[in-house]
């Protein structure tokens, strides 16, 4: 399989953009590719060792508003 980095919109209408991203991933899989879309897959884990930035706080608040579970982790 060919590995591809998938980029698609995320901000703004997050719910619609996540659904669109999932459809893009499905399209890649149908083409025999291995898609990697970090902006879709890695948005629900928060590492807190170095604090929480304003951008992280906004992402956490958005996830909570949408009912998406957020997992807090440390490397310690």
Secondary structure in CASP SS format (residue, H / E / C, confidence):
PFRMAT SS
TARGET T0000
AUTHOR 0000-0000-0000
METHOD secondary structure of the structure
MODEL  1
X C 1.00
X E 1.00
X E 1.00
X E 1.00
X E 1.00
X C 1.00
X C 1.00
X C 1.00
X C 1.00
X C 1.00
X C 1.00
X C 1.00
X C 1.00
X H 1.00
X H 1.00
X H 1.00
X H 1.00
X H 1.00
X H 1.00
X H 1.00
X H 1.00
X H 1.00
X H 1.00
X H 1.00
X H 1.00
X H 1.00
X H 1.00
X H 1.00
X H 1.00
X H 1.00
X C 1.00
X C 1.00
X E 1.00
X E 1.00
X E 1.00
X E 1.00
X C 1.00
X H 1.00
X H 1.00
X H 1.00
X H 1.00
X C 1.00
X C 1.00
X C 1.00
X E 1.00
X E 1.00
X E 1.00
X C 1.00
X C 1.00
X C 1.00
X C 1.00
X C 1.00
X C 1.00
X H 1.00
X H 1.00
X H 1.00
X H 1.00
X H 1.00
X H 1.00
X H 1.00
X H 1.00
X H 1.00
X H 1.00
X H 1.00
X H 1.00
X C 1.00
X C 1.00
X C 1.00
X C 1.00
X C 1.00
X E 1.00
X E 1.00
X E 1.00
X C 1.00
X C 1.00
X C 1.00
END
